[in-house]
Amino acid sequence: MHYNKFFRGKQKNSAKGNKGVVAEAVAQYGAGIAQLHREPAEQPIASLLDNIIEGDNLTILKSIPDNKINLIITSPPYFRQRDYGSGIGNEKTVDEYINNLIHVFAECVRISRKEGSIVFNLGDKYLEGNLQLIPYRFALETLKKFPVKLVNNIIWVKPNPTPRQYQKRLVSSTEPFFHFVKSDDYCYNISSYISNNGAKTKRTNSNNIGKKYFELIEISNLTLEQKKMALCELQEVIEEVKTGKIESFRMKIKGIHSEPFGGQDGGRKYQLLRKGFTIIKIKGEPIKRDVIECAVETIKGCKHPAIYPLYIIKELIKLLSRENDIVLDPFMGSGTTVVAAKELNRRYIGMEINGEYCKYARERLKNSYNKSQELFT
Ligand SMILES: C[S@@+](CC[C@H](N)C(=O)[O-])C[C@H]1O[C@@H](n2cnc3c(N)ncnc32)[C@H](O)[C@@H]1O
């Protein structure tokens, strides 16, 4: 729904509306300044939930009451990268651009809950061969201006960047996702992030697990009997990695690997001597790092030129919110954030200045599923 329509109906019913604010401003500064201060009436948050609102995000954000949103994830237009028709991104200078983003960020901080998070993904820009470090300049400004903490700079690594080799610079293939919080009590579900949520890690997916050990057993001086036993145990431990029972393993083979240093006689040294090999199982979860690798996505028929990966957004939503929490994207584009939120049983609010993208995002939402529906199919 377009912003004007959306709020016209609501404003009629708004108990407080703008009247108080505007009347106050008129009394103090005269009618001209009051006009400048006009803002949409505050909306009860329930009326905004599970909606895509078309319009300028700064105006819409101002209608949201303080401390209401659990998670904001967004990716503003990059500086002078594309023409989205209107909105932020085509300012004359980097400072102007950052300043406009800071206004939006200020509203994000205001409407976020104490235990909430704000995640901004930004791209960089070369001007006359000079890398501007725009994401970092933005992050520094936010830390100077607002009472927020920067928890992580999560680096999105793109294995498929634009295939254009420059002769005097390397191809950029990373982008930061800055994770900000308002307090130390932020919601954080580390166990739901990447490794144990069904998203398989590269290693568990791979058919190459332990491949090198098969070759080493083959060329070793072990007896036929020892080789048989080694192959059998190797096969078993590979299965344990594949099914997620253990994280990984190392194998030591007599005559090929060095003997374990120190240790008890009855331990690994003894196994090496008796069986000709030993297997060390590594239990526990892999360490969760501030790097996330994911290919740049293109969706068939999508008119939006710069979507971010659904996979990354889902991981961040799982990490930083709970079911039924409110997830908001003020630069919604094709609707990746709202689709991810819906599919993970979160409430969503999307804002986008371009009507075509709003239409497209609504279509995407229609075709998405959510987990609770899955239970009944
Ligand atoms: C980089 S794109 C976001 C893409 C999105 N993450 C996705 O996956 O599709 C930024 C979007 O912000 C929108 N935009 C720019 N200025 C805006 C403003 N002031 N209010 C609302 N939307 C705006 C643009 O039209 C564009 O679609």
PDBQT file of the ligand as one rigid body, heavy atoms in Angstrom, charges set to zero:
ROOT
HETATM    1  C1  LIG A 401      20.247  -2.091  -2.406  1.00  0.00    +0.000 C 
HETATM    2  S1  LIG A 401      18.561  -2.007  -2.615  1.00  0.00    +0.000 S 
HETATM    3  C2  LIG A 401      17.935  -3.179  -1.452  1.00  0.00    +0.000 C 
HETATM    4  C3  LIG A 401      17.867  -4.556  -2.006  1.00  0.00    +0.000 C 
HETATM    5  C4  LIG A 401      17.308  -5.577  -1.051  1.00  0.00    +0.000 C 
HETATM    6  N1  LIG A 401      18.212  -5.824   0.043  1.00  0.00    +0.000 N 
HETATM    7  C5  LIG A 401      16.971  -6.886  -1.771  1.00  0.00    +0.000 C 
HETATM    8  O1  LIG A 401      17.495  -7.959  -1.410  1.00  0.00    +0.000 OA
HETATM    9  O2  LIG A 401      16.198  -6.825  -2.729  1.00  0.00    +0.000 OA
HETATM   10  C6  LIG A 401      18.084  -0.490  -1.892  1.00  0.00    +0.000 C 
HETATM   11  C7  LIG A 401      16.642  -0.117  -2.106  1.00  0.00    +0.000 C 
HETATM   12  O3  LIG A 401      16.352   1.057  -1.344  1.00  0.00    +0.000 OA
HETATM   13  C8  LIG A 401      15.348   1.793  -2.033  1.00  0.00    +0.000 C 
HETATM   14  N2  LIG A 401      15.377   3.171  -1.496  1.00  0.00    +0.000 N 
HETATM   15  C9  LIG A 401      16.270   4.166  -1.753  1.00  0.00    +0.000 A 
HETATM   16  N3  LIG A 401      15.982   5.272  -1.040  1.00  0.00    +0.000 NA
HETATM   17  C10 LIG A 401      14.886   4.979  -0.309  1.00  0.00    +0.000 A 
HETATM   18  C11 LIG A 401      14.109   5.717   0.633  1.00  0.00    +0.000 A 
HETATM   19  N4  LIG A 401      14.430   6.965   0.950  1.00  0.00    +0.000 N 
HETATM   20  N5  LIG A 401      13.039   5.107   1.186  1.00  0.00    +0.000 NA
HETATM   21  C12 LIG A 401      12.714   3.830   0.867  1.00  0.00    +0.000 A 
HETATM   22  N6  LIG A 401      13.407   3.080  -0.005  1.00  0.00    +0.000 NA
HETATM   23  C13 LIG A 401      14.489   3.643  -0.585  1.00  0.00    +0.000 A 
HETATM   24  C14 LIG A 401      15.733   1.658  -3.498  1.00  0.00    +0.000 C 
HETATM   25  O4  LIG A 401      14.641   1.876  -4.349  1.00  0.00    +0.000 OA
HETATM   26  C15 LIG A 401      16.257   0.205  -3.538  1.00  0.00    +0.000 C 
HETATM   27  O5  LIG A 401      15.277  -0.696  -3.979  1.00  0.00    +0.000 OA
ENDROOT
TORSDOF 0
